Amino acid sequence: MSTITRVLRHTPDRLLHARRRREARTRLAARRRDSVLVICHGNICRSPFAAALLARELEPYGIPVASAGFIGAGRPAPQEAVAAAAAYDVDLLCHRSQPIRPDLVQGAGLIVVMDQTQRRAICSRFGRHPQDVVLLGDLDPAPIERRAIPDPVTRPLAEFEACYARIARCVQELVRVLIPAGR
C-alpha cells in the first residue's frame, strides 16, 4: 500500500478523533463500573498489557479487570511484549492467552477493544450493545494516525514500545473517566 493511500485511508480517523473522544468519554461516564473486560485479537500483546495497567489503577475501587482474545488458549506473550511491558512495571512473563467466553462478555460492565472489527464481533456474536464496547484508541489524548491500536505481534521491540505508550495514555484517560477526581 502506498504512503498516499495509507494517509488517505486513515484521514477520517484523524479528522473525527476529537469528536469520537468526547463521545466516548460521555458514554463511559454513564457506564456500569463493576467490571472491565479488555479484548484484542490474540490476547498476548495489547489486551494483557492494557488489562494489567487498568487492574493496577482500578483495584483500590474493587473493580476487577480481565483480558481475552479471539484466538488460541495458553499462548505466552512474545519476548518483545515482556520487555516493553517491564518499562511500566508490568510483568507479562507468566501471562497465557485466554479465549473469549460468553460468560466473560456477558458479565462485563464495560468491554474495551483495540479496533472496530473487534467491536462489531463482540456485538454480533455476543449480543452486546455498541454502547457497552469502547475502542481504547478513541480515548487517546494525543493526535492520532488511526483509530485502531495496531497489533505489534511479530514486529520489533520499538513497535511494542510505541504501542504500549499509546495504550498507557489511553488507559490513563479511561481511568480518569471511570474514577473521577475526588471519588
Order of alpha helices (4+ residues) and beta strands (2+ residues): alpha-alpha-beta-alpha-beta-alpha-alpha-beta-alpha-beta-alpha
